[in-house]
Amino acid sequence: MKKVVSIIIMAMLVLLISGLEAISAPPKEVRYGAIYPVTGPVSWMGSLQINSLKLVVDLVNNSYDIDSPGDIIRSEGLPNLDSAKVKLILGDSEGKPDVGRSAAERLISVEKVDVIQGCFQSGVTGPTSTVAERYSIPFLTSNSTSPSLTERGFKWFFRTTPHAKMFVGNMMIFLKELNDRRPDIAIEKIALVCEDTLWGQDTANIVRERAPELGFEIVVDIAYPHEATDVDAEVLRIKKANPDVIIMASYDPDAILFQKIYKKYAVNIPIFGNDTGHQAALFVKILGSDVNYVLTRDLWADSILKKNPMANKLNNMFIERFGEDYRLCDTEARVLIGALTMLSAINRAGSTDPEAIRQALLETDIPGNLLPLPWGGVKFNEKHQNIYGRGIINQWQDQKKIMVWPWKAAEAKVVWHLPPWSER
């Protein structure tokens, strides 16, 4: 009888030890969820971001001679998780909040992802990240800039990109300084033209707030449907108001459409875009020389390639794998930074446990030299906002984006007095 009891006890101990080993064993793979507009009107931007994520996954799963946080690129797989490989699992938001929310439900409940990165548009990121918050899954946005996203007190939401208050505030300061520095320029009247979702209206609200204190008057204020197909009436309103500058927040199709209609009605007024549609590769690809002299708040200038070895290497990889249309720019670089931040946190956590990853994100402190943008680094404040991101201002000149601000880093003088459309 004693022998039987001993055998049973031994068997139970073996099962217990095996179970503990199974629990503590590193995962064989990290299931990396990502939600972007794969289809729909902004699918072009979605493809840029998805290609960026595919590149990061390849960099981490294989070995490349590139400096990175935790050296996760030189190793094959995540070193602190016994070389676990990363599996990218995509969800399509179609650029719609309800579709993005459903995609998050599927990725978490069915695909069992460990983390989520997304979603490009702030209006989609908001409700989608609410799903991740409910399930206690780490969610990181690398591109959505609505200030309200990090004002919700969420425990599981993190943002690496600077937000709109910083970006749009810089735009307004730039205009004020341009007035002060250039006696040939007198900017007083602003036309405000922003798409009607969260991102566009956040931009508009910040301009409305800052304009009076800096001495500007908003003479026309337009909120247009972000999937608009006819903007003739809006452009004619702008022309009649005769502003000194047109400040815009537009996604790719809208920016392209407005530019065509400005030309149609000979609206020859400086245009200042808040990134996105006015800085995208598609903008110049479709419009050619008609993009010249458009100003854009940005995060990228080609001169970065000469100064940042990591950016240069990643740019060459983009061109080699995806073609000239997918060379490294603002959008791609921000996605890369977001993914490297999340994956380095998972590596430091040594686990796919959500709370361990969250704690590692809170402790993130990545130096700027390990990033493909000229940021001070990545470190989150108490609201989970990266405190080290920063932007620049470019102007399209000869169909290339040239940095014109900050002044100390400017590559060329701002062209403000525009030639006729026929001479661009």
DRENVEX-470337 format. One record per residue: residue in one letter; z, x, y of N, C-alpha, C in turn. Coordinates in steps of 0.05 Angstrom, whole numbers, plus 5000, padded with zeros to 4 digits. Layout:
<rs>
AZXYZXYZXY
...
</rs>
This chain:
<rs>
M500050174976500050005000500050175025
K501850385025501950565048499250705053
K497950765030495350905032493250715046
V493350465038491450265050492050235080
V494650215087495350195115494450435131
S494750665119493950915133490950925138
I489450825117486550825120485750635142
I487050395143486450195164487050305191
I489350445194490150555220488150775228
M487350945209485351155215482751035224
A481950825210479450695217479550575245
M481850455252482150335278482150545300
L483350775294483450995313480551105318
V479051125296476251225299474651035316
L475050765311473550565327474450575356
L477050615361478150625388477050865403
I477051095389476051345402473051315407
S471551205388468651165392468150985416
G469750775418469450585440470050715467
L472150885468472851025493470651215500
E469551355480467351535486464951395496
A464451155485462150995494462550905523
I465050835529465550745557465350975577
S466251205569466351435588463751585588
A462051545568459551695566457751635590
P456451835602454551785624452251605615
P451251445634448951265626446451435621
K444751325604442251465598440251455622
E440551235638438851205661440251065683
V439351105708440350965731438250755738
R439050505738437150285744437250235774
Y435050325787434950325816433250095826
G434549885836433149655846432049695874
A429749585880428549605906427049345912
I427449235936426148985944424549035969
Y421849005967420049045990417848835988
P416248796010414048616009411648725994
V411548685968409348775951406848615958
T407148355963404948185971405648055998
G403647926010404147786035403047946059
P403547846084402247956108403148236115
V405448326105406348606112406448776086
S404748706067404748856042403849146045
W402349196066401549476072403949646077
M405849546092408349696097409949716071
G409949506056411349506030410249726012
S407649766012406449965994407350246003
L407550296029408450556039411250616029
Q412950416030415750456022416050475992
I414550325977414650345948413650625939
N411450715951410450985944412551195950
S414051155972416151345979418251355957
L419051115948421051105927420051225901
K417451175895416351295870416451605872
L415851705896416051995899418852105895
V420851965907423652055904424452045874
V423651835860424351815832423152055816
D420652115822419452345809420852605816
L421552645841422952885850425552925835
V427052705832429652715819429452745789
N427552605777427252605748426152865737
N424653005754423453265747424653485765
S423553715763424753945778422754055798
Y423554065823421854175845423554365862
D422254565873423654765889423954665918
I425654465921426154345947429154305951
D430254395973433154355978433654065981
S435953975971436653685972439653655970
P440753425977443653375974444453395945
G446453565939447353595912445353735894
D443253845906441053975891439953795870
I439753535876438753345855435753355851
I434353505868431453525864430853765846
R432453975847431854205830432654155801
S434453975796435253915769433253705757
E433353665731431753455719433653225713
G433453015729435452805727437852865744
L439752685744442152725760444152905745
P444753135755446353335740449153235733
N450453085750453152995744453352755726
L450952645718450852425699449352515674
D449852775667448652885642445552855643
S444452915666441552915670440252635666
A441752425672440652155670438252125688
K436151995679433751945694434051685710
V432451675731432451435749430151255741
K430651005738428550805732428350615756
L425950615769425550435792424750155783
I426149955792425649675785425149525810
L422749415813421849295839422248995839
G422748895863422748615869420948565893
D419448355893417548285915418848075933
S419148145959420247955978418147775991
E415547865989413347736002413747716032
G415747866043416347846071417847596079
K419047456058420347196063423347216055
P425147116072427947126065428746996039
D427746756033428446616009427446755984
V425046865986423847015963425447275959
G426147405980427747655977430447595964
R431647375972434247295960433947245930
S431747105922431247055894430747315879
A429347505892428847765879431447905874
A433347895893435948025889437447905866
E437447645864438747505841437547595815
R434947625813433647705788434347995782
L434148175802434748455797437648495787
I439448345799442348385791442948245765
S442147995762442947835739441347895714
V438747935717436947975694436448265689
E435748415710434948695706437448885705
K439748775714442248935713442049195728
V440849185752440649435768443449525777
D443649785782446149905790446449895820
V444249915835444249915864441649785873
I441549715899439049605911438549745938
Q435949805942435049905968432949705979
G433049646004431049456016431949376044
C430449196056428049046047425849066068
F425949246086424049286108424749106132
Q424048846131424548666154427548596154
S428748606178431548536181432048246172
G430148066178430447786171430547736142
V429547926126429647906097432048056086
T432548286098434848446090437548306093
G437748146114440247996118441047816095
P439547616088440247436066440247576038
T438447776035438247906009440748076004
S441648216024444148376021446548206017
T446447956026448647766021449047715991
V446847705976446947675947448347915934
A447548155943448748395932451748405939
E452448315962455348305970456848125952
R455647895945457047705928457447815900
Y455647975890455848095863457148375863
S458048465887459248735889457448955879
I454948955889452949165883452249315908
P452449585908451749745931448849685940
F448549635966445949565978445549746002
L443249886004442650066026440049986038
T439949966065437449926079436850186094
S434350266092433450516105431650456129
N430750206132428850146153429449906171
S431249726162431849486178433749556201
T433049486225434549586249436149376264
S436249126255437848926269440749016272
P441849026296444649106299446648936284
S445948676281447748486268448248546239
L446548696226446848746197449348906191
T450149086209452649236204455049126219
E454748876229456948746244458148526227
R457448506201458348286185460848346169
G461748596171464148666156463748696126
F461248736118460648756089461849006077
K462748986053463949206038461849376024
W459549256016457649385999455049456012
F454849406038452349446053452449706069
F450349866068450150126083447450146096
R447350286119444750326132444550616142
T442250746135441851016142440251046168
T438450846174436850866199438450796223
P437850906246439050806271438350506275
H440050366291439450086295438150036322
A437449786327435749716350437049766377
K439649736379440949786404440550076414
M440650256395440150536401437250576408
F435450476391432550516395431550386421
V432250126425431149986448432550086473
G435050166471436450286494435050536503
N434150696483432550936490429950876504
M428650656495426150576508426650506537
M428750366543429250286570430050526588
I431650706577432350946591429851116597
F428051126578425551276581423951166605
L423750896607422250776630423650846656
K426350826656427750886681427351186689
E427551366670427151646676424251706684
L422351556672419551596680419151516709
N420451306717420451226746421551446763
D423751556755425151756771423652026772
R422252096750421052356748418152366760
R416852136761414052126768413651956794
P413252086817412851926841410351756841
D408451806822406051646820406451396803
I408851356793409351126775411550956788
A411050696788413050496798413150266779
I415050276761415350066741417549876751
E416749626755418649426764418649176746
K416149086739415848836725415148886695
I416648746678416248776649415248516637
A413348536619412548316601413848376574
L415348176563416748206538415348036517
V414248166496412648026476413648106448
C415247936436416548006410416147786389
E415647876364415447676343418147526340
D418047296327420247106329422347126306
T422247336289424247366269426547536280
L428547596263430947726272430347986286
W428648156275428148416287426948396315
G424848226317423548196343425448076364
Q427047886357428847766376431247936383
D432048106364434148306371433048496392
T430548586389429248756409429148616436
A428348356436428148206461430848186474
N432848126459435548086470436548346484
I436048576472436948826483435448886509
V432848836509431248876534432348686556
R432848436549433948246569436548336580
E438148466563440848556571440648806589
R438848986582438749246596436949236621
A434949066622433049076644434249046671
P436048846676437048816704438749056713
E440349166695442049386703440449646709
L437949656699436249896704434249836726
G434349596738432549536760429849416753
F429649306728427149186720427348876720
E425048746724424948456723423048366701
I423948186684422248076663420747846674
V418047876677416447676690415047486670
V414947556645414047376624415547456598
D416447256583418047296560416947126537
I415547256518414147106497415347176470
A416146966455416846986426414646856410
Y413147006396410846886382411346896351
P410046706336410346706307409346966295
H410947096278410247366269407847376251
E406847146241404447136226402246996242
A402347026268400346896286397546996280
T395646806282392846876279391246826304
D392446726325391146666351393146726373
V392646926389394546996411393147006438
D390846876439389346866465391046756487
A392446536482394046406503396246586513
E397546736494399646916501398647146519
V396347256511395247476526394347386554
L393347146557392547046583394947006601
R397246916589399746896604400647176615
I400347366598401147646606399347736629
K396747696626394847786646395447656673
K396047406673396647256697399247366711
A401247436695403747536706403447816718
N401447966708400848236719403248416719
P404448466696406848646694405948936697
D407949116700407449406701407449526674
V408749396655408749496627409249256608
I408149276584408449066564410149186542
I412649086538414349176516413948986493
M413449096469412848936446414449016421
A414948816404416148856377414348696358
S412748846343410648716327410348856300
Y409948706279409148816253406148876254
D405149016233402449126234400248926241
P400048696227397848516234397948416263
D400448366273400748256300399948466321
A400848716316400248926335397248966337
I395848966315392948996314391548766328
L392448516322391248286334391548286365
F394048336374394448336403392748556416
Q392448786404390948996416388048916419
K386948776400384148676401383848476424
I385848306427385648096447386148206475
Y387848406477388148546503385448656512
K384048786493381448896500379448666507
K379548456493377748226498377948126526
Y380448116537380948006564381348226584
A380748476577380948706595383748726607
V385748696591388548736600389049036597
N389049176620389249466620391949556631
I394049476617396749516625398149686603
P399749886610401150046590402749866570
I402349936544403749786523405749976510
F408149866506410350026496411549876472
G410849976448411649836423414349946412
N415849766401418349846387417749926358
D416350146354415850246328414050066311
T414450056285413249886265410249866269
G409149636278406249596279404849786297
H406149876319404850046339404850346331
Q406250416310406250696302404950736274
A404250516261403350526233400550656230
A400050776207397450896202395250686203
L395950436195393950226195393050156223
F394850186243394250126271391850286280
V391950556275389750726284387350706265
K387850656240385650626221383850396227
I384950176236383449936242382249946270
L383750046289383050036317381650276328
G381950506315380650746325381650826353
S379850886371380550986397381850766415
D381750516406383050306421386150326421
V387250506404390150546404391050736426
N389050886437389851096456391450996480
Y393551146486395351096509397550886503
V397550776479399750606472402250776467
L404450706479406950846474408450706451
T409850856436411450736414414050886410
R416150726409418750836399418250916370
D419251146363418451246336420751426326
L420251526302422051726290420451966281
W417851956284416152156273414152256293
A413652516292411352646305410352866287
D407652906287406553106268407653386273
S408653436296409853696302412253756284
I413453546273415753576255414853736230
L412353706222411353856198411454156202
K411254246227411254526233414154646234
K416054466239418754556243420654496219
N419854306202421554216180420254276153
P421154486139419854556113419954336093
M422154176092422253956072420153746079
A419853676104417853476112415053576105
N414553826109411853936103411253916074
K413153986057412753976028412253686019
L413953506029413653226021411053106031
N410253186054407653086065405353166047
N405353416038403253516020403253355994
M405653285984405853125960404752845964
F405352725987404252465992401252465992
I400052656006397152666008395852715981
E397052895965396052955939396152715920
R398252555922398652335903397452075912
F397552015938396851755947394451745967
G393551975976391351985995392252006024
E390352046042390952086070392351846083
D391851606073393151376084396151366080
Y397151536062399951536055401351796061
R400351936082401652176090404452116102
L406152306102408952266111409052196140
C410451976146410951886173413651756174
D414251626196416851506201417851326178
T416151136170416950936150417651076124
E415851246114416251376089418651566090
A418951716112421151906114423851756114
R424051526127426551376126427251276098
V425251186084425751096056426651336039
L425451566043426251806028429151866034
I429951856059432651926067434651726054
G433851466055435651266043436051306013
A433851355999433951395970435551645963
L435051865978436452115972439452075978
T440151915998442951856004444251705981
M442851495972444051335950444251495924
L442151635917442151785892444152015893
S444452145916446452355917449252245915
A449651995925452251865922452751805893
I450751705879451051645850451651895835
N450352115842450852375829453652465834
R454552445859457352525865459352345852
A458752095849460551915835460651985805
G458552105794458452175766458451925749
S457551695760457851445746456051235759
T455451025744454050795756455950565762
D458550625760460550425768460250355797
P459950095804459450025832461550125852
E464050105845466150195863466150495867
A465550645845465350935848463051015866
I460750875864458450925881459150855910
R460550635914461250555941463050765954
Q465050865939466851065950465251325957
A463351395940461751635945460051595970
L458951355975457451305999459251336024
L461651236022463551256044464151546051
E464051716031464652006034462152176040
T459952046043457352186048457452356073
D456552606071456252776095453952976089
I451552886093449153046087448253186112
P447953446111446953596135444053536141
G443353556167440653496176438453666164
N439053916156436954086145436053996117
L437453796105436553696079435053436082
L434153376106432753116112429953176123
P428052996118425353036128424852926156
L427052856171426852776199428852936215
P428352966241430153136257432752996265
W434252916245436852786249439052986246
G441452916256443753086253444753076224
G443952876208444852856181445252556174
V446852516153447652246145450652236141
K452052076156454852026153455451746164
F456951586149457351306156459951266171
N459851096192462251026206463650796192
E465650676205467250466192465650206186
K463350186200461549956195459350016176
H459450256164457450346145454750396158
Q454750476183452350546198452250856200
N449950976194449651266197449851336227
I451551526232452051596260450151826271
Y448551936253447052176260443952126264
G443051886259440151826263439451826292
R436951886298435951886326432951846327
G431951746349429151686352427751856373
I425151826376423551966396421651756407
I420051836427417851666437415251826437
N413251696425410651806423408651656439
Q406351776445404151636457401651706441
W400051506435397451556421395551686441
Q394751936436392852076452390752196433
D388252146438386052236420386652146391
Q387651906388388151776363390251926346
K391952076360394252216347396752146362
K398952126347401552076360402652346371
I403152356397404052596410406852536422
M408852706417411552666427411552706457
V412652506471412852526500415752506510
W417552446492420452426498422052466473
P424252616474425652726497423952936512
W424552956538422953116555422853406546
K425053516536425153796529423353856505
A422953656488421253696464418453586468
A417753486491415253356496412853546491
E410853446478408453606472406253556493
A406453346508404453276528405653096550
K404253076572405052896594404252616587
V405952426596405352136591402952056608
V400951936595398651826609399351536616
W399751476642400651216650398451046663
H396851176679394651036693392251036674
L391650806663389750786640386850766649
P385150906635382250866640381350596629
P378950506637377850256626377650276595
W377650046582377450046553374950186543
S372850166558370350286550370350596550
E372450706563372550996565374751116548
R375850956531378051066513376951206489
</rs>
